[in-house]
Structures are given as structure tokens and as C-alpha cells.
């Protein structure tokens, strides 16, 4: 699924996405209380609670944007590692593409959860759990 026409700028953006996801594991993993914090469902569940707690602190728009970038990177990498797919840009939006027509957009989802919250019916865990059913995908990781 690698696009040979992918620009160096897109490759750099993908590298930044992956670096954000790794930073998330390194910095928040130890504080999470999740023994197996990483690219898995238990960690996505913790992230959902983290977002909810952060929303209640009344974050600035700039802080919310920064968290959307890091948490969206992490959520997307969880999708890639658990269900397959690859990061790809469509227009201005980065998504995890499972084929040429099916994609999930983790940055958009994290942004919606920050905007509308669990009480508004938005959930990163529900998003993560729905992906295999929507796209008819098996889990590549038996822990999930």
C-alpha cells in the first residue's frame, strides 16, 4: 500500500506521527497504571479517560490542539498495529487506510471527543472497537 509518489514532506509527516505515538507511550505510559501500555485496547481505554479528565480542566484551544495531535497519532498507530492499514493523507487529513476506499481518521475522532465528550456520544474506545466490524478486519494482535 506504499505510494511511490509519496512526497518527502508526507514521509516526514508520517515520521512525526509515529514519533508522537512513541512519545505518548514513553511519557504517559508509566503514569497510566496500565501494565501493558502500548498499542492495544487497554491503552486506548485509558486514553479515553485521559481525554475526559483533560476536557474537564478547561484546556485552551492551543493545548487541545497539541493533545489532539499526540493522542490522534497514538490512536492511529494503535489501529495500524492492531488492525493493519497504513497512514495516508487524503486532502488535508491524515488517516489510516485499510485499502483504497476504507479509512479511519483518528485525529478527527480525537478532536470530536474533545469537542463533544463522552456525554455527547463520542468515544475513542468505541471508534477503536468499531473499526474491525465496519471494515471487516481481523485483529493482528491476539491481545486485542
SULDA-V358713 format. One record per residue. N is the residue number from 1. RES is the residue in one letter. PSI is psi as a letter, one per 30 degrees, with the letter a starting at -180 (NA if undefined). Layout:
((N | RES | PSI) (N | RES | PSI))
//
This chain:
((1 | X | g) (2 | X | k) (3 | X | j) (4 | X | f) (5 | X | g) (6 | X | k) (7 | X | l) (8 | X | e) (9 | X | e) (10 | X | e) (11 | X | e) (12 | X | e) (13 | X | e) (14 | X | e) (15 | X | e) (16 | X | e) (17 | X | e) (18 | X | e) (19 | X | e) (20 | X | e) (21 | X | e) (22 | X | e) (23 | X | e) (24 | X | e) (25 | X | e) (26 | X | e) (27 | X | e) (28 | X | f) (29 | X | e) (30 | X | e) (31 | X | f) (32 | X | f) (33 | X | g) (34 | X | j) (35 | X | e) (36 | X | h) (37 | X | k) (38 | X | b) (39 | X | i) (40 | X | l) (41 | X | e) (42 | X | e) (43 | X | e) (44 | X | e) (45 | X | e) (46 | X | e) (47 | X | e) (48 | X | e) (49 | X | e) (50 | X | e) (51 | X | e) (52 | X | e) (53 | X | e) (54 | X | e) (55 | X | e) (56 | X | f) (57 | X | f) (58 | X | h) (59 | X | l) (60 | X | l) (61 | X | e) (62 | X | e) (63 | X | e) (64 | X | e) (65 | X | e) (66 | X | e) (67 | X | e) (68 | X | e) (69 | X | e) (70 | X | e) (71 | X | e) (72 | X | e) (73 | X | e) (74 | X | e) (75 | X | e) (76 | X | e) (77 | X | e) (78 | X | e) (79 | X | e) (80 | X | e) (81 | X | e) (82 | X | e) (83 | X | f) (84 | X | a) (85 | X | l) (86 | X | k) (87 | X | k) (88 | X | k) (89 | X | k) (90 | X | j) (91 | X | b) (92 | X | f) (93 | X | k) (94 | X | k) (95 | X | l) (96 | X | j) (97 | X | k) (98 | X | f) (99 | X | a) (100 | X | f) (101 | X | f) (102 | X | k) (103 | X | l) (104 | X | k) (105 | X | i) (106 | X | e) (107 | X | e) (108 | X | e) (109 | X | e) (110 | X | e) (111 | X | e) (112 | X | e) (113 | X | e) (114 | X | e) (115 | X | e) (116 | X | f) (117 | X | l) (118 | X | e) (119 | X | f) (120 | X | g) (121 | X | g) (122 | X | k) (123 | X | k) (124 | X | e) (125 | X | e) (126 | X | e) (127 | X | e) (128 | X | e) (129 | X | f) (130 | X | f) (131 | X | e) (132 | X | e) (133 | X | e) (134 | X | e) (135 | X | g) (136 | X | h) (137 | X | k) (138 | X | l) (139 | X | k) (140 | X | f) (141 | X | j) (142 | X | f) (143 | X | f) (144 | X | NA))
//
